[in-house]
């Protein structure tokens, strides 16, 4: 470590100043032990966790990264806005880097391969590394054309700050700790497990060229994202739980929204895609 940054292999560096806010949010969670507990705090915490998780997986991932369904420009912005409140950087940044991951999954060019660079790097290190700060606009030109998305991507800290302030104004420090800090930390690590754990633990139905795996437990935690081997096998599908017993809550919600024409043209895996090719793992 040198002054101001943590230097890693391959020329990557994590500026200490960038890590401080994330560490601070984690430490703020400990304040819950010194405050009075109310069930309403836990309810708000879980509500904000699941609402934001839905918009991360439905918006950032299945829509902006993979265009697996269609929607209006208005709801497109709503998805981006609420997902951005998850404090996972901007919508264009997130989707562009995810598209890069799929193109180079588990190769030397993959941004966060746990099989090549270890669990901690894939889980959280790459997000803090300054090499990946820029939005790769060449990979996200289809959505970069929207001015409101460019603004939201540039000022991606606005939604989480507004959320934090709102929880404080409504319920003081306890609701800020439970509603923003604890909820966000849970959301971070649940989301990040898809980059890390689902390339290490789980079962492989399909012999993809990467190390992606399916995890029923992580699918429940992330509202469907744990069916990661399915997803890498056919990333164009809105539905990541390919079979009826594979619970995919995000897909169920999108299906309901499609009944009201809020979203439409949900893409399904064709029959020949569903046939497994066992990998032997």
MOVENGI-V669730 format. One record per pair of residues at least 24 apart in sequence whose ideal C-beta (glycine too) atoms are under 10 Angstrom apart, sorted by the first residue. I is the first residue (numbers start at 1). J is the second residue. D is the distance in Angstrom with one decimal. If there is no record, write none. Layout:
i: <I,I>
j: <J,J>
d: <D,D>
This chain:
i: <5,5,6,6,6,8,8,8,8,8,8,9,9,9,10,10,10,10,10,11,11,12,12,12,12,12,12,12,12,12,13,13,13,13,14,14,14,14,14,14,14,14,15,15,15,15,16,17,18,18,18,18,18,19,19,19,19,21,21,22,22,22,22,22,22,22,24,25,25,25,25,25,25,25,25,25,25,26,26,26,26,26,26,27,27,28,28,28,28,28,28,28,28,29,29,29,29,29,29,29,29,29,30,30,30,31,31,31,31,31,31,31,32,32,32,32,32,33,34,34,34,35,35,35,35,35,35,36,37,37,38,38,38,38,40,40,40,40,40,41,41,41,41,41,41,41,41,42,42,42,42,43,43,44,44,44,44,44,44,44,44,44,44,45,45,45,45,45,45,45,45,45,45,45,46,46,46,46,47,47,48,48,48,48,48,48,48,48,48,48,48,48,49,49,49,49,49,49,49,49,49,49,50,50,50,50,51,51,51,51,51,52,52,52,52,52,52,52,52,52,52,52,52,52,52,52,53,53,53,53,53,53,53,53,53,53,53,53,53,53,54,54,54,54,54,54,54,54,54,54,55,55,55,55,55,55,55,55,55,56,56,56,56,56,56,56,56,56,56,56,56,56,56,57,57,57,57,57,57,57,57,57,57,57,57,57,57,58,58,58,58,58,58,58,58,58,58,58,58,59,59,59,59,59,59,59,60,60,60,60,60,60,60,60,60,60,60,61,61,61,61,61,61,61,61,61,61,61,61,62,62,62,62,62,62,62,62,62,62,62,62,62,62,63,63,63,63,63,63,64,64,64,64,64,64,64,64,64,64,64,65,65,65,65,65,65,65,65,65,65,65,65,65,66,66,66,66,66,66,66,66,66,66,67,67,67,67,67,67,67,68,68,68,68,68,68,68,68,68,68,68,68,68,68,69,69,69,69,69,69,69,69,69,69,69,69,69,70,70,70,70,70,70,71,71,71,71,71,71,71,71,72,72,72,72,73,73,73,74,74,75,75,75,76,76,76,76,76,77,77,77,77,77,78,79,80,80,80,80,80,80,80,80,81,81,81,81,81,81,82,82,83,83,84,84,84,84,84,84,84,84,84,84,85,85,85,85,85,85,85,85,85,85,85,85,86,86,86,86,86,86,86,86,87,87,87,87,87,87,87,87,87,87,87,87,88,88,88,88,88,88,88,88,89,89,89,89,89,89,89,90,90,90,90,90,90,90,90,90,90,90,91,91,91,91,91,91,91,91,91,92,92,92,92,92,92,92,92,92,92,92,92,92,92,92,93,93,93,93,93,93,93,93,93,93,94,94,94,94,95,95,95,95,95,95,95,95,95,96,96,96,96,96,96,96,96,96,96,96,97,97,97,97,97,97,97,97,98,98,98,98,99,99,99,99,100,100,100,100,101,101,101,101,102,102,102,102,102,103,104,105,105,105,105,105,105,105,105,106,106,106,106,106,106,106,107,107,110,110,110,111,112,112,112,112,113,113,113,113,113,114,114,114,114,114,114,114,115,115,115,115,116,116,118,118,119,119,119,119,119,119,120,121,121,122,122,122,122,122,122,122,122,123,123,123,123,123,123,123,123,123,124,124,124,124,124,125,126,126,127,127,127,160,186,187,189,190,190,190,190,190,190,191,191,191,193,193,193,193,193,193,193,194,194,194,194,194,194,194,194,195,197,197,198,198,198,198,198,198,198,198,199,199,199,202,202,202,202,202,203,203,203,204,204,204,204,204,204,204,204,204,204,205,205,205,205,205,205,205,205,205,205,205,205,205,206,206,206,206,206,206,206,206,206,206,206,206,206,207,207,207,207,207,207,207,208,208,208,208,208,211,211,213,213,214,214,214,214,216,216,216,216,219,219,219,219,219,220,220,220,222,222,222,223,223,223,223,223,223,223,224,224,224,224,224,224,224,225,225,227,229,229,229,230,230,230,230,233,233,233,233,233,234,234,234,234,234,234,236,236,236,236,236,237,237,237,237,237,237,237,238,238,238,238,238,238,239,239,239,239,240,242,242,242,242,242,243>
j: <129,130,125,128,129,117,121,125,126,129,131,117,118,121,108,117,121,129,131,129,131,117,121,125,126,128,129,130,131,132,128,129,130,131,124,125,126,127,128,129,130,131,128,129,130,133,128,130,127,128,129,130,133,124,125,127,128,87,157,87,124,127,128,184,185,188,181,87,160,164,177,180,181,182,184,185,188,181,182,184,185,188,189,181,185,173,176,177,180,181,182,184,185,177,178,180,181,182,183,184,185,186,177,181,182,173,174,176,177,178,181,182,174,177,178,181,182,177,173,174,177,172,173,174,175,177,178,174,174,178,171,174,175,178,171,174,175,178,179,167,171,174,175,177,178,179,182,178,179,182,183,178,179,167,170,171,174,175,178,179,180,182,183,167,175,177,178,179,180,181,182,183,184,186,178,182,183,186,179,183,85,86,163,167,178,179,180,182,183,184,186,187,86,179,182,183,184,185,186,187,190,221,183,187,223,249,82,85,86,183,187,82,83,84,85,86,87,88,159,160,163,183,184,186,187,191,83,86,183,186,187,190,191,221,222,223,224,225,249,250,79,82,83,222,223,224,249,250,253,254,79,80,81,82,83,84,85,86,250,82,83,84,85,86,88,94,187,190,191,222,223,225,250,83,191,194,222,223,224,225,240,248,249,250,251,253,254,82,83,223,224,238,249,250,251,253,254,257,263,83,84,86,91,94,95,250,84,86,88,89,90,91,93,94,95,98,191,94,95,98,191,194,222,224,225,231,235,240,250,224,225,231,235,236,237,238,239,240,250,251,254,266,267,91,95,143,238,254,263,91,92,94,95,96,98,99,140,142,143,149,91,94,95,96,97,98,99,101,102,139,140,143,235,95,98,99,102,231,235,236,237,238,267,95,142,143,236,238,265,267,231,234,235,236,237,238,239,240,251,254,265,266,267,268,237,238,239,251,254,255,257,258,263,264,265,266,267,258,263,264,265,266,267,254,257,258,261,262,263,264,265,261,262,263,264,146,148,149,148,262,257,262,263,143,146,148,149,263,146,148,149,151,152,262,263,143,146,148,149,152,153,156,159,148,149,152,158,159,162,159,163,152,159,149,152,153,155,156,157,158,159,160,163,156,158,159,160,161,162,163,164,166,180,184,187,159,160,163,183,184,187,188,191,156,157,159,160,161,163,164,180,184,185,187,188,127,156,160,184,187,188,191,192,127,132,133,135,153,156,157,135,149,150,151,152,153,154,155,156,157,159,135,140,143,146,149,150,152,153,156,135,136,137,139,140,141,143,144,146,149,150,152,153,154,156,132,133,134,135,136,137,140,153,154,156,135,140,153,156,135,136,139,140,142,143,144,149,153,134,135,136,137,138,139,140,141,143,144,153,126,127,132,134,135,136,139,140,139,140,195,235,136,139,140,235,132,136,139,140,126,195,210,232,210,212,231,232,235,139,210,199,208,209,210,211,212,232,235,199,208,209,210,211,212,232,209,210,195,199,210,195,192,195,196,199,195,196,199,210,211,195,196,197,198,199,200,211,199,200,210,211,199,211,196,200,193,195,196,197,199,200,196,195,196,192,193,194,195,196,197,199,200,188,189,191,192,193,194,195,196,197,188,189,192,195,196,196,192,195,188,192,195,184,221,222,221,218,221,222,223,225,226,221,222,225,217,218,221,222,225,226,228,218,219,221,222,225,226,228,231,228,226,228,222,225,226,227,228,229,231,232,228,229,232,226,227,228,229,281,229,279,281,228,229,232,233,276,277,278,279,280,281,229,230,233,242,243,246,274,275,276,277,278,279,281,230,231,232,233,234,242,273,274,275,276,277,278,279,233,276,277,278,279,280,281,232,233,234,277,279,279,281,279,281,240,241,242,246,241,245,246,247,246,247,248,249,250,247,248,249,248,249,250,247,248,249,250,251,252,253,248,249,250,251,252,253,254,249,250,251,276,279,281,269,273,274,276,269,273,274,276,277,267,268,269,270,273,274,267,268,269,270,273,266,267,268,269,270,273,274,263,265,266,267,268,269,266,267,268,269,269,268,269,273,274,276,274>
d: <9.8,7.9,9.0,8.6,9.1,9.0,7.7,7.2,9.8,7.3,9.7,8.0,9.9,9.1,9.3,8.1,9.8,9.7,8.9,9.7,7.4,9.2,8.4,7.8,7.9,9.5,4.6,8.2,5.6,8.7,9.5,6.6,6.0,7.5,9.7,6.8,9.4,9.3,4.6,5.4,7.2,9.6,7.8,8.8,5.6,9.5,9.7,10.0,9.1,5.3,8.6,6.9,8.6,9.3,9.8,10.0,5.4,8.8,9.3,8.5,7.9,8.5,7.1,9.6,9.0,7.9,9.0,7.8,9.6,9.4,9.9,8.1,5.3,9.2,6.1,6.2,8.4,8.1,9.7,9.5,5.7,8.9,9.6,8.9,10.0,9.5,8.1,6.0,8.6,4.4,8.5,9.7,8.8,6.7,8.8,10.0,5.1,4.9,9.6,9.1,5.6,9.1,8.9,9.4,9.9,7.2,8.4,8.9,5.0,9.5,7.8,9.5,7.7,5.3,6.4,8.3,6.4,9.9,9.9,9.9,9.5,9.2,6.9,4.7,9.8,6.7,8.6,6.9,8.3,8.9,8.8,7.3,9.0,8.7,7.9,9.5,8.3,8.9,9.8,9.8,7.4,5.8,6.2,8.0,3.9,7.2,8.7,6.7,9.9,9.0,9.9,9.2,9.7,7.4,8.7,7.5,9.9,6.3,6.2,4.5,9.4,9.8,7.7,9.7,9.0,9.0,4.5,6.0,8.9,9.1,5.3,4.6,9.5,7.7,9.5,9.7,7.5,8.7,8.6,8.3,8.4,9.3,7.6,8.1,9.0,5.7,7.5,9.4,4.4,8.1,9.5,8.1,9.4,9.7,8.6,4.7,8.4,9.7,5.4,5.5,7.9,9.8,9.3,9.2,7.1,8.5,6.9,9.0,9.7,9.5,9.9,6.4,7.0,9.4,6.0,4.5,9.1,9.2,9.8,9.7,8.8,7.6,8.1,10.0,5.7,9.4,9.3,7.7,9.7,9.0,6.0,6.9,7.3,8.6,6.4,5.4,9.7,8.7,9.1,8.2,9.2,8.3,8.8,9.9,5.9,9.4,7.7,5.9,6.1,9.0,5.4,8.2,8.3,4.2,4.1,8.7,8.2,7.5,9.4,8.7,4.9,9.4,9.6,5.3,6.7,8.4,7.5,9.4,6.0,8.6,8.9,8.7,9.2,8.8,8.2,9.0,6.4,5.6,6.4,5.3,8.6,9.4,8.9,4.7,9.4,9.7,9.7,9.7,8.2,8.4,9.1,8.7,10.0,5.1,8.6,7.1,5.9,8.7,8.4,4.3,9.0,9.7,7.4,9.3,9.1,9.8,8.6,8.1,7.2,9.6,9.6,6.3,9.7,4.8,6.2,7.6,9.0,8.2,8.0,6.8,9.2,8.7,9.7,9.7,7.1,8.9,9.8,9.1,8.6,9.0,9.2,9.1,9.3,9.8,8.6,5.7,9.2,7.8,7.1,8.4,7.7,9.2,9.2,9.6,8.5,9.2,8.8,9.1,8.2,5.7,7.7,7.2,3.9,9.0,8.4,9.3,7.7,9.1,5.9,8.4,9.7,7.4,4.3,8.4,8.9,4.2,5.9,9.0,8.0,9.8,8.8,9.7,8.4,8.5,8.2,8.1,8.2,8.7,5.4,6.3,8.4,8.5,8.7,9.5,7.4,8.9,8.0,9.8,9.8,8.6,9.8,9.9,7.9,5.8,6.1,4.1,8.5,9.2,9.7,9.1,9.0,7.2,4.8,9.5,9.9,4.9,10.0,9.8,6.4,9.9,9.1,7.7,5.1,6.9,5.8,4.6,6.5,9.7,6.7,5.3,4.5,8.6,9.4,9.5,8.4,9.5,9.4,6.7,4.5,7.3,9.1,9.0,7.7,8.6,9.3,7.2,8.3,9.6,9.8,9.6,8.5,5.7,7.1,8.2,7.6,8.8,7.8,9.7,8.0,5.4,7.2,10.0,7.6,9.4,9.3,8.7,9.0,8.0,5.9,5.6,8.4,9.7,9.2,8.9,9.7,6.5,9.3,6.0,9.8,7.6,9.4,9.5,8.6,9.9,5.8,8.3,9.1,5.3,8.8,7.9,4.4,7.3,9.7,9.5,9.1,4.0,5.3,9.2,7.5,4.8,9.2,9.9,9.2,8.8,9.7,8.5,7.4,9.2,9.4,7.0,5.5,7.9,7.4,8.3,7.9,8.4,4.3,9.3,8.7,9.2,8.8,5.6,9.7,8.1,7.4,7.9,8.5,9.2,9.3,8.1,7.3,6.7,9.0,7.5,9.5,8.9,8.7,8.3,5.5,9.1,6.6,8.5,9.0,9.7,6.4,3.3,7.0,8.3,3.8,9.2,9.9,9.4,8.8,7.5,9.7,5.8,9.5,6.0,5.6,7.7,5.0,8.6,7.1,9.1,5.0,9.7,6.2,5.9,9.2,6.1,7.0,8.3,4.1,9.0,9.2,8.6,8.4,8.1,4.4,8.0,9.6,8.5,6.0,9.7,7.4,9.0,9.3,8.8,9.1,9.2,9.5,8.1,5.5,9.5,6.8,9.8,9.6,9.5,9.3,5.8,4.1,7.1,8.1,4.2,4.0,9.3,8.9,8.5,9.5,8.8,9.2,6.6,9.8,8.4,6.6,8.0,9.1,9.1,9.5,9.4,9.8,8.1,4.9,7.0,9.5,9.4,6.4,6.0,9.8,9.8,7.8,9.4,9.9,8.9,10.0,9.1,7.4,5.9,8.5,9.3,8.4,8.1,7.3,3.9,8.2,7.3,6.7,10.0,7.0,9.2,7.5,4.0,5.3,8.2,9.5,8.8,8.3,9.8,9.5,8.2,8.7,9.0,4.8,7.6,8.8,8.8,9.7,6.9,8.1,7.8,7.4,5.0,7.9,9.2,5.0,5.5,7.9,6.2,7.4,8.5,5.0,9.8,9.5,9.0,10.0,9.9,9.8,5.3,7.9,9.4,7.0,8.2,9.6,8.6,8.1,9.7,9.8,5.0,4.4,9.0,7.0,8.7,9.5,7.8,10.0,4.8,7.3,9.8,6.5,3.9,8.0,7.8,8.3,5.9,9.0,8.3,10.0,9.9,8.1,9.0,7.8,9.0,7.4,9.0,9.5,9.5,7.9,5.0,5.5,9.2,8.6,9.8,9.4,6.7,7.7,9.6,5.6,7.4,7.3,8.6,8.2,9.7,7.0,9.8,9.7,6.4,5.0,7.2,6.1,9.0,9.4,8.8,9.1,9.2,7.9,6.3,8.8,3.8,7.8,9.0,9.3,7.5,9.6,9.3,7.6,9.3,7.3,7.1,8.9,7.4,9.0,6.9,9.7,5.1,9.6,9.4,9.4,9.8,8.0,4.2,8.1,4.4,5.7,6.8,7.6,8.2,9.3,9.8,9.5,10.0,4.7,8.3,7.4,7.7,9.6,7.1,9.9,7.6,3.9,8.4,9.4,8.9,9.7,9.3,6.1,5.9,8.4,6.8,8.7,8.8,4.9,7.0,4.0,7.8,8.8,4.7,5.5,9.7,9.3,7.7,9.9,9.0,9.5,7.6,9.3,9.1,9.4,7.8,9.3,8.9,7.4,7.5,6.8,6.0,6.8,8.6,9.7,6.3,9.9,8.0,9.9,9.0,8.4,8.9,7.5,4.2,4.5,8.8,9.0,8.1,3.5,5.6,4.4,5.9,8.4,9.4,9.7,10.0,7.6,9.8,9.9,8.4,9.4,7.9,9.3,9.2,9.8,8.2,7.0,9.3,8.9,8.7,9.2,9.6,4.9,8.3,4.7,8.6,5.4,9.4,8.1,9.8,9.2,8.8,5.6,6.2,4.5,9.1,7.8,9.8,8.8,8.9,4.2,5.1,7.2,9.3,7.4,8.1,6.1,6.9,9.3,9.2,5.7,8.1,5.7,9.3,7.6>
